[in-house]
Amino acid sequence: MAVSRLPFPLTLTGDGIILREWRSEDLDDLVRMLDEPEIARWSPMPSPFDVEAGIAYLKRCYQNRVTGQRIQLAITTDGGRPVGEVLLFGVDLGLREAELGYLVDVHERRRGLASGALSVLSRYAQDSLHLGRLLLRIDPRNASSTAVARRCGYRLTGEAPILQEGPHGSSRLDTWELVEGQSDGRRDRQKNVAARRYGRRT
Ligand SMILES: CC(C)(COP(=O)(O)OP(=O)(O)OC[C@H]1O[C@@H](n2cnc3c(N)ncnc32)[C@H](O)[C@@H]1OP(=O)(O)O)[C@@H](O)C(=O)NCCC(=O)NCCS
């Protein structure tokens, strides 16, 4: 049965990645990372993202973590400096589904970090939280995010796009899904993200 309260604290490892809880000492790294045009364009972050926004963000994150509402973890390679974030939210226990999201520091992109982090959290959501259907909402113009979804075995559903207005333009979010009992091929692709991750550094 799916859990009713998401576990806290949590550390998840795999694919050369360590996902850990955010800490107050991460404030400077968080502000530097989130105050970035692509993140402002494709995610619902305040922009500009300043220290005040960072403090509010970490506070809300902590509240959501202790109350078991969300999983919101810093992406790291060694448990230290954060290089991104991956989230699980909007858990529907009746439908056994939840939505996931991710972002990576502009200086750390195209190293497989988002794919690795999404794979690790998706596996945890399926195997430990027993969520049967995982969802991503992505604007088709966001090429890097759709590539991450595909690489982790998610597939595009035929659901109607969700229209969203943001400070930097409108978005039409497609729904992607990863369903329990997926084909072995897809599971293998998810597991093999790490191997490909080390094959490319640009
Ligand atoms: C989307 C995002 C998280 C991807 O992070 P990342 O760590 O660079 O992703 P990965 O390295 O795992 O990339 C996986 C694949 O995406 C593709 N990709 C990455 N960046 C790309 C780009 N700019 N254009 C086209 N494809 C891209 C590549 O195919 C890559 O695999 P490859 O390098 O082996 O070919 C990052 O670009 C980001 O933070 N964007 C802003 C926030 C955002 O859009 N979040 C998602 C909202 S839905």
The ligand as an SDF file (V2000), in Angstrom:
LIG
                    3D

 48 50  0  0  0  0  0  0  0  0999 V2000
   16.1230   20.1740  -17.6260 C   0  0  0  0  0  0  0  0  0  0  0  0
   17.4190   20.1010  -16.8180 C   0  0  0  0  0  0  0  0  0  0  0  0
   17.0690   19.7280  -15.3850 C   0  0  0  0  0  0  0  0  0  0  0  0
   18.3200   19.0050  -17.4390 C   0  0  0  0  0  0  0  0  0  0  0  0
   19.4210   18.8050  -16.5650 O   0  0  0  0  0  0  0  0  0  0  0  0
   20.7480   18.0320  -17.0310 P   0  0  0  0  0  0  0  0  0  0  0  0
   21.4240   17.5580  -15.7900 O   0  0  0  0  0  0  0  0  0  0  0  0
   21.4980   18.8630  -17.9800 O   0  0  0  0  0  0  0  0  0  0  0  0
   20.1260   16.8010  -17.8230 O   0  0  0  0  0  0  0  0  0  0  0  0
   20.9560   15.5060  -18.2840 P   0  0  0  0  0  0  0  0  0  0  0  0
   22.4120   15.8090  -18.3280 O   0  0  0  0  0  0  0  0  0  0  0  0
   20.4760   14.3770  -17.4620 O   0  0  0  0  0  0  0  0  0  0  0  0
   20.4450   15.4020  -19.7790 O   0  0  0  0  0  0  0  0  0  0  0  0
   19.7910   14.2870  -20.2930 C   0  0  0  0  0  0  0  0  0  0  0  0
   19.6590   14.4620  -21.7660 C   0  0  0  0  0  0  0  0  0  0  0  0
   18.9600   15.6640  -22.0570 O   0  0  0  0  0  0  0  0  0  0  0  0
   19.4220   16.1590  -23.3060 C   0  0  0  0  0  0  0  0  0  0  0  0
   19.7370   17.5370  -23.1500 N   0  0  0  0  0  0  0  0  0  0  0  0
   20.3030   18.1500  -22.0970 C   0  0  0  0  0  0  0  0  0  0  0  0
   20.3890   19.4550  -22.3120 N   0  0  0  0  0  0  0  0  0  0  0  0
   19.8520   19.6730  -23.5260 C   0  0  0  0  0  0  0  0  0  0  0  0
   19.6380   20.8340  -24.2980 C   0  0  0  0  0  0  0  0  0  0  0  0
   19.9950   22.0470  -23.8180 N   0  0  0  0  0  0  0  0  0  0  0  0
   19.0550   20.6970  -25.5050 N   0  0  0  0  0  0  0  0  0  0  0  0
   18.6800   19.4780  -25.9640 C   0  0  0  0  0  0  0  0  0  0  0  0
   18.8420   18.3500  -25.2520 N   0  0  0  0  0  0  0  0  0  0  0  0
   19.4320   18.4450  -24.0630 C   0  0  0  0  0  0  0  0  0  0  0  0
   20.5480   15.3300  -23.7530 C   0  0  0  0  0  0  0  0  0  0  0  0
   20.0610   14.3810  -24.6650 O   0  0  0  0  0  0  0  0  0  0  0  0
   20.9820   14.6510  -22.4900 C   0  0  0  0  0  0  0  0  0  0  0  0
   21.5680   13.4610  -22.7270 O   0  0  0  0  0  0  0  0  0  0  0  0
   23.0040   13.3850  -23.4620 P   0  0  0  0  0  0  0  0  0  0  0  0
   23.8170   14.5420  -22.9250 O   0  0  0  0  0  0  0  0  0  0  0  0
   23.5140   12.0390  -23.0620 O   0  0  0  0  0  0  0  0  0  0  0  0
   22.6900   13.5210  -24.9150 O   0  0  0  0  0  0  0  0  0  0  0  0
   18.1860   21.4500  -16.8400 C   0  0  0  0  0  0  0  0  0  0  0  0
   18.3870   21.8350  -18.1710 O   0  0  0  0  0  0  0  0  0  0  0  0
   17.4390   22.5520  -16.0950 C   0  0  0  0  0  0  0  0  0  0  0  0
   17.5910   22.7080  -14.8860 O   0  0  0  0  0  0  0  0  0  0  0  0
   16.6050   23.3350  -16.8080 N   0  0  0  0  0  0  0  0  0  0  0  0
   15.8450   24.4230  -16.1910 C   0  0  0  0  0  0  0  0  0  0  0  0
   14.7590   23.9110  -15.2410 C   0  0  0  0  0  0  0  0  0  0  0  0
   13.8140   22.9470  -15.9400 C   0  0  0  0  0  0  0  0  0  0  0  0
   13.5200   23.0890  -17.1290 O   0  0  0  0  0  0  0  0  0  0  0  0
   13.3070   21.9640  -15.1840 N   0  0  0  0  0  0  0  0  0  0  0  0
   12.3550   21.0080  -15.7060 C   0  0  0  0  0  0  0  0  0  0  0  0
   10.9840   21.6200  -15.7020 C   0  0  0  0  0  0  0  0  0  0  0  0
    9.8070   20.5060  -16.4390 S   0  0  0  0  0  0  0  0  0  0  0  0
  1  2  1  0
  2  3  1  0
  2  4  1  0
  2 36  1  0
  4  5  1  0
  5  6  1  0
  6  7  2  0
  6  8  1  0
  6  9  1  0
  9 10  1  0
 10 11  2  0
 10 12  1  0
 10 13  1  0
 13 14  1  0
 14 15  1  0
 15 16  1  0
 15 30  1  0
 16 17  1  0
 17 18  1  0
 17 28  1  0
 18 19  1  0
 18 27  1  0
 19 20  2  0
 20 21  1  0
 21 22  1  0
 21 27  2  0
 22 23  1  0
 22 24  2  0
 24 25  1  0
 25 26  2  0
 26 27  1  0
 28 29  1  0
 28 30  1  0
 30 31  1  0
 31 32  1  0
 32 33  2  0
 32 34  1  0
 32 35  1  0
 36 37  1  0
 36 38  1  0
 38 39  2  0
 38 40  1  0
 40 41  1  0
 41 42  1  0
 42 43  1  0
 43 44  2  0
 43 45  1  0
 45 46  1  0
 46 47  1  0
 47 48  1  0
M  END
$$$$
